[in-house]
Amino acid sequence: MPRFKVKGVLEHDALASWWRQTLDKIPTVFGRLVYMASLRDVRSGIYHHHGLSSIYGREESRRALTESHQQVFADWLACSLSEKAAELRSYLAQSEDDAATVMRHWRSSGQTRGLAPVLATHAEREMFSQELDILLRVLESEFKPETAAVERDPGSSRLV
């Protein structure tokens, strides 16, 4: 029995399918960027997605993923700083982890540099990193738990 790949009528290529079935379901541009970067092998820079590859083949899948990452990155760069701040707030609010902890880790580890696609220019990478660092510094203060300065009266155990 011959084997063939079944493709939906409206999904004649991997790129359109990928956007319709996956990326459009991620609510933020920043979330899409994080997801796309997670599909790239850190050793080789090659994108992998088993489901997409099994339907469209390895090369078509990699092409679609590479183009998608580049497009999502361009979408992010095209946002204003206020839009980027809103995107980050929304992304962090949806995270299961403490937002302040996540942001501190991103800043100290430098992992956010890996969010840029392989085809990004040096200038694009620098702009992305600098803006993101600034945004993280600003947003960190918003997500920190409120800590009021507590002073003790030296002559008693009472809080002032």
N, C-alpha and C positions, 0 to 999 in steps of 0.2 A: 504494500500500500504506500503510495507516495506521501511524503511529508510536505506540508506547506504551511505558511504562516497566515493566520486569519487576521485581517485588518478591518476595522470598522469603516463604514462608508465615508464618514467625515474625518477619519483619522488616517489619511493616506500617507502621512509621513511622521517620523518620530518626533520632530520638533513641535508640530501642532498637537500631537497626542500628549506629549510631556507637559505642555502648558495647560491644556484643557483638563487633563486627569490629575495633575499634581500641583504645579506651581500656582495656578489660579486659586487653589484651596488654602494656600498659606496666606494669612491675612495681612502680613506686613512685607514690605520690600526688604527690610533688614532680615526678617525671618527667612525669606527666599534666598538671600545672599548667604546666610549661615548654612542653610540646607545644601545649597549648591556646592559650597566649599567642602562640606562633609563628604561629598561624593567623589572628591578628587583624592587619589592616592598621594600621600605626602612624599613618598620615595620617588615616584615616577612622574607625577603631575597628570596622570591619565585618569579620566573619569570612569567610574564603574557603576552600573545599575543593572542588577540581574534581570529584573522584570522587563525593562526596556530592551535590553540586549536579546532576551529570549524571543521577543516579538519582532524586532527590527534588525537584529544582527549587531555585532560588536561595533563595527565602524559607523553605521548610521546612528547608533545609540551614543557613541562618543562624540560625534559631530553635533547631535542635538544638545547634549549636555554642555559641551564647550560653548556653543552659541548661546544657550540659555544663561549660563553663568555670566558671559560677557554682557548680555542684554540686561540682566538683573543689576549688574554692577553699574552699567550706564544709567539705568533708572535711578539708582541710589545717588550717583553723582549729580544727576539733574535736579534732585530735590534741593529746596532751600534749607538753610541751617535749622530753621524752625520746624520744617517738615521732618528733617532727620531726627530732631529731638523728640518730636511726637512719635515717630516710628520706633525709636529706641524705648521710649516710655511704654508704648504698647507691647513691644516685644518682651521687655523685662517683666511687665505686669502679668504676662501669660506664662512666665517661667515658673517651674516648681521650686527653683532655688531662690535664695535671698538675693534680691537685685543688687544691693550694695556689695555683697560678697562676689557676685559674678563680675561686676564692673571692676572691682579691685584686682581680681584675678586676670581679667583681660588686660588691664593696664600693666600689671607687673610681669606677666608672662610674654607679652608681645604676640599672643596668638591671633589677635585681630588682623595682623599683617597677612595671615594666611587666608583671609576672606576674599582678597582680590584675586581675580582670575589670572590664569597663566598669561593670557594675551594683553593684560593691562600694561600700559606704558609706565615708565619710571615716574613720570610726573603725576599720572593718575594715582599710582600707589602712594606717593608722598602726600598728595592732597587728601586722599582717603584716610591715611594714618593720622595726619595732623588734625583733621576735622574730628575724627572719631575720638582721638585723645582729649581734645577740648570738650567735646560733648559729654564724654564719660566723666570728666572732672566736674563739670557743671551738674550733671544728673546725680552724681554720687551724693552730693549734699541734699538732694531732694529725697533720696531713698534711705538716708541714715535715720536710725531711730532717734526720736526727740530725746535729747539728753540735757536736762536743765542743770545748770550749775548749782550744786548743793554745797552750802557752807555750814559749818557747825560753829555754834557759839563756843569759844574756847573754855568758858566757865561752866558749861552744862553739856548734857547729852542731847539737847534739843536742837532740831534743825532750824535754821534761820530762814 
